[in-house]
Amino acid sequence: MSALFVDESKSKGYTMVAVVVADDQATLRQQMRALVLPGQRRLHFTNESDSRRRHILSTLESLGVRAHVVHSDLKHEASGREACLQGLVALAARDGHERIILERDVSIERADKKVLYAAAHEHGLRDTMTYAHETAHQEPLLWIADAIAWSYTKGGDWRRRIQPMILPHNRA
């Protein structure tokens, strides 16, 4: 069963990164937890030094991480998020992903569920695709999406470093 682990960036429009995890999720979680330093609860790219960021991205590439980037230029944040969520469900329909996991934000969870439900129904996935919201400290696979989303929106050398991990670009 393949799943999409999703995080977003609200810089320069609205961007969602969906990391594709098809194989052994437990092993990949272990590998991500191994990157956490003493005293850290989780990886969060905003809080990492540049040298740590380079190390983490290099590790992700060596692990064969692949991700989709879905972007919306809509000015209103809620509209941009909705467009990206619809784009994610379209990707799931196209590529056969059965689960979408988003980072939990209780303030938008209800709205997300409405959009995801409608989009899943529209693409004929209502009975085959599931979605959930998880807290980042409990789901290490969300850390991968966080790292790639940060690097993508930062641009420059950071975007260049993640380019081998990015699947064909998608616009919401």
N, C-alpha and C positions, 0 to 999 in steps of 0.2 A: 504494500500500500504506500503510495507516495503522498507526501504532505507538503504544504507550503507554510513556512514559518515567517511571519511578516512583522516588520517594523517600518516606521515612517519618519520622514523629515518634512518639516513645514517651512524650510528655507527655500526660497526661489520657486514658489509654487507649492505643490503638494506632491511628494514622492513616496511611494511605497516600494520596499524591497521585499521580495518573496523568495526565500531560500528553499530550494527543492531538496527534500530529503526522502530518498526512495529506499535506501538500504537500512542497515542496522542503526536505528536511532539511539539505542542505548550506548553503543560504542562511541558514537559522535558526541553524545552528551558527556561521557567520561573524558574525552579528549578536550572538550571545551572547559570542563571543570578544572582540568590540569593546568590551564592557562591562568587561573585565578591566583593572585598573589596572596600571601598571608595578610589577614586583616580586611581583604576584599570580600564582599558578599556575592558579587557578580562582576562581569565585564561590562563596562559602559564606556563607549569610545570617547565621549566628551571628557571623561576624567582621566584618560590614559595619556602618558607622555608620548611624544613623537616616536621615540625609539621603541616603546612598547607597541604602539600602533603598527609600526613596520613589522615587528616580530609577529604580531597576531595575524596581520594580513598575509604574511609569508606562510604561516602555519595553515591558514584557511586554504590558500591556494594549493599547498602540498597535500591537503586532505581531499582535494578534488571538489571543493564547494562550488556549486553553481546557483545562480540566482537570476530572477527576472526583476527588471525595474519597470514600474508603472508610474507614469508622471502625468500630472494635470496642471495646466496653467491657470485654472479657474481662480479668481481672486478671493472668493469667499471660502474659508477653510472647510466648512461643512460640505459645501458642494464639491470641492476638490477631493475630500476624503471619499465621498459617495462615488464619484467618478472612478477613483482608484479601486475601490472595493468592487465595483461592477467590472472593472478591467481584470481584477484577480479571478473573479468567478468565470469570466470568459476564458482566461488562461486555463483554469481548472477543467473547464469543459473541453477545450481544445486538446489539452495534453493528458487528460485522464487522472488528474490529482483528485484524491478522495477526501482530503481534509485541509482546512485552512485554520491556522492558529495565529491569533493576533495578541499583541501585548495588551493586558487588561488596563483599561481606563474607565472606571465606573461611570464617569460623566457622559461617555459616548457609547457605552456598550449597547444600550437599548436601540439607539439609532442604527448602529452597525448591524445588529441582528435583523432589523427590518429590511435594510438594504440587501444584506446577504440572502435572506429568505426569498425576497422578490427576485433577485438575480439568479439564484439557484433554480427557482421555479421557471423563470424565463428560458434558461438553458437546459431544462429537462433534467436537472440534477437533484431535485428535491428529495428523492429517496436514496440517492447514492453518495452525496457529498455532505460532510458534516463540518461544522466550524465551532471554534471555541475561543475564549479569551483566557489567557494565562498570565500570571505575574512573572516578570522577567527574572526575578531571583530564583524562581522555582523551575523555569524552563530555559536551560542553557542554549537551546537551539535558536531562541530569539536573540541571543547575543550576537550571533553571526549576522543576522539581518541588521542589527543596530550598527555593527562595524561597517558593513557595506553601504548602508544608507548614509552614514556620516561621511564616508569617503567619497561617495558619489556626489553629494551636494557640496562638499568642500571643493571639489574640482582639482585642477592642476595635477600634480604628481600623485595625489591620493587617488584620483579617479583613474589615472594611468595604472596604478598598482592593482586595482580591482578588475580592470578590463578583461583579463583572461577568465574571470569567474562569471561575467555577465552574459546571459543568454540574449538573443535578439531583443532589441528595445521595443517597448510597448507604450503607447500614449493612450491615456484615458480619455 
